[in-house]
Amino acid sequence: MAKRNALTEMQRRRARDLLEQALAKYGSYQAIASLLGISRAAVSTVRRGVYPGDDTNVLRAVLRRFSRVECPYLKRDLDPDECRSIHSAPAPSHNPLKMEHWRACRGCPHRGRWEYGQE
């Protein structure tokens, strides 16, 4: 039986790809670790595949920080938390433009998919 908050193999590969891209962009384990709020050693050992425990939390942090979703309404990339905050917010009846965006979220193909890398 799989653990409830375990990542799928596809999510794990995606997180590792994102970690490689982040390393290329930011240039050091310390820079990535600071962005993720974890230790440099954790980033380094997960990347090398020698993390001494379950690396799910580290990979989940990578997905949370570096994943992007293309918003069809805004026509730009959002991080999953920003996407989630828009689609899960109460209807913004005070602002017609925000209401239009909120309504578009109701039928968005990305809605509900972004629990840290569900692709």
C-alpha positions in Angstrom: 0.0 0.0 0.0 1.4 3.4 -1.0 1.8 6.1 1.6 -0.9 8.8 1.5 1.4 11.7 0.8 4.0 9.8 -1.3 5.0 11.3 -4.6 4.3 9.4 -7.9 7.4 8.4 -9.9 6.4 11.0 -12.4 6.3 13.7 -9.7 9.7 12.5 -8.4 11.3 12.8 -11.9 9.7 16.2 -12.3 11.1 17.4 -9.0 14.6 16.1 -9.8 14.4 17.8 -13.2 13.4 21.1 -11.5 16.2 20.7 -9.1 18.7 20.4 -11.9 17.2 23.4 -13.6 17.4 25.4 -10.4 21.0 24.4 -9.9 21.8 25.6 -13.4 20.0 28.9 -12.8 21.1 29.7 -9.3 24.6 28.1 -9.4 24.9 26.6 -5.9 23.3 24.3 -3.5 23.3 27.0 -0.9 21.2 29.4 -3.1 18.6 26.6 -3.7 18.6 25.6 0.0 17.9 29.2 1.0 15.0 29.4 -1.4 13.6 26.2 -0.1 14.2 26.8 3.5 16.2 23.6 4.0 19.9 22.7 4.5 22.4 22.8 1.7 23.3 19.2 2.7 19.7 18.0 2.1 19.7 19.6 -1.4 23.1 18.1 -2.2 22.3 14.6 -1.0 18.9 14.5 -2.7 20.4 15.6 -6.0 23.1 12.9 -5.7 20.5 10.3 -4.8 22.1 9.5 -1.4 19.7 11.2 1.0 19.8 9.1 4.1 16.0 9.0 4.6 12.7 9.6 2.8 13.3 12.5 0.4 9.6 13.1 -0.2 9.5 16.4 1.8 12.6 17.8 0.0 11.2 16.9 -3.4 7.8 18.3 -2.4 9.5 21.6 -1.5 11.3 21.6 -4.9 7.9 21.1 -6.6 6.2 23.8 -4.5 8.9 26.4 -5.2 9.9 25.7 -8.8 6.8 24.3 -10.5 4.9 26.6 -12.8 1.4 26.4 -14.3 0.4 28.3 -17.4 -2.7 30.3 -16.6 -5.0 30.3 -19.7 -6.8 33.4 -18.4 -3.8 35.5 -17.5 -1.6 34.0 -20.3 1.4 33.8 -18.0 3.0 31.3 -15.7 2.0 31.1 -12.0 3.4 29.1 -9.2 1.0 26.4 -7.9 0.3 28.4 -4.7 -0.7 31.5 -6.6 -3.0 29.4 -8.9 -4.5 27.6 -5.9 -5.1 30.9 -4.0 -7.1 32.3 -6.9 -9.2 29.2 -7.7 -9.9 28.4 -4.1 -10.8 31.9 -3.0 -14.4 33.0 -2.3 -16.1 34.7 -5.3 -14.7 38.3 -5.5 -18.1 39.9 -6.1 -16.7 43.4 -5.4 -14.4 43.4 -8.4 -15.7 42.6 -11.9 -12.3 41.8 -13.4 -11.4 39.5 -10.5 -14.8 37.9 -10.8 -14.2 37.2 -14.5 -10.9 35.5 -13.6 -12.4 33.5 -10.8 -15.2 32.3 -13.1 -12.6 31.3 -15.7 -10.8 29.2 -12.9 -14.0 27.2 -12.4 -13.5 25.5 -15.8 -9.7 25.6 -16.0 -8.0 22.3 -16.8 -5.3 23.0 -14.1 -7.8 23.4 -11.3 -7.3 20.8 -8.5 -4.3 19.3 -10.3 -1.6 21.4 -8.6 -1.1 19.6 -5.3 2.6 20.2 -5.6 3.3 18.7 -8.9 0.4 16.5 -9.9 0.9 16.3 -13.6 
